[in-house]
Amino acid sequence: MTQVTGIRFKPAGKIYDFDSQDLVLEMDDRVIVETEQGLGFGVVVKPPEKTDTSARNLKQVIRVATRDDFVRRQELMALEAEAHAFCNQCINKLNLQMNLFCVESTFDRNKLTFFYTADGRVDFRQLIKLLVKEYNLRIEMRQVGIRNLSKHCGGIGKCGREFCCSSFMHNFEPISIKMAKEQGLSLNPTKISGVCGRLMCCLTFENQTYQHLKKQMPRMGKPLTLAQGKGKVIRQNILKQTVTVRMDDHTEIEAALSDIQPTD
């Protein structure tokens, strides 16, 4: 059995499991951990719990962050800000079509990762030469999607709340226009797209519920029999579990599912 602890490196970022060994850790403790990229500075979001990890090769929590570690973290944040400004200068000088939005350094200061968005492939070989010459560190250029940019920058969505991606979402789920159709939403792109220009992430939150409820409802155009007579379904209210029926005399009636009978 291994003491497994959940560690997060960014706000609303993915949670990674680490072997905390015999360390006594509590929620929100800052820790230094071993990662594939080098040492990392993270925060405990899941207290240690004994788990069978015989089939997993977990990295270890090295120690609880000390005062010197916090000082070093501040120094690295200053380095990241400086590298961000210098890289933007180089991008403008080389006239590269890319948008740099974040720079991250490993805690042992062995590597700098530059995150950017772009419409296509970018030839940044000359840019990397300038960065290596300036900082004498390992350099990685990582192209990510526009959703990652929104997650990093944060902001307020159309609903008036903080972006879901930057407040609590760990991963991006696939989203399709079919989800908006299932929920009876307007297919106007300006109404179902987020600030990032992609379909809103919240379309996925209730999609399974809508699919389940819709299975119990008569489809559009289906003939129905009510106490008032016969008609056809012209609208569905999935959450209320009612349908609007146009009768043979062209009147419209809203009926609950329990009040209708399908015709032959």
Secondary structure, DSSP 8 states (H G I E B T S, - for coil): -EEEEEEESSTT--EEEEE-TT----TT-EEEEEETTEEEEEEEEEEEEEE--TT----BEEEE--HHHHHHHHHHHHHHHHHHHHHHHHHHHHT---EEEEEEE-TTS-EEEEEEE-SS----HHHHHHHHHHH-SEEEEEE--HHHHHHHH--B-TTSSB-HHHHT--S-----HHHHHHTT----HHHHB-TTSSB-GGGGTSHHHHHHHHHTS--TT-EEEETTEEEEEEEEETTTTEEEEEETTS-EEEEEGGG-EE--
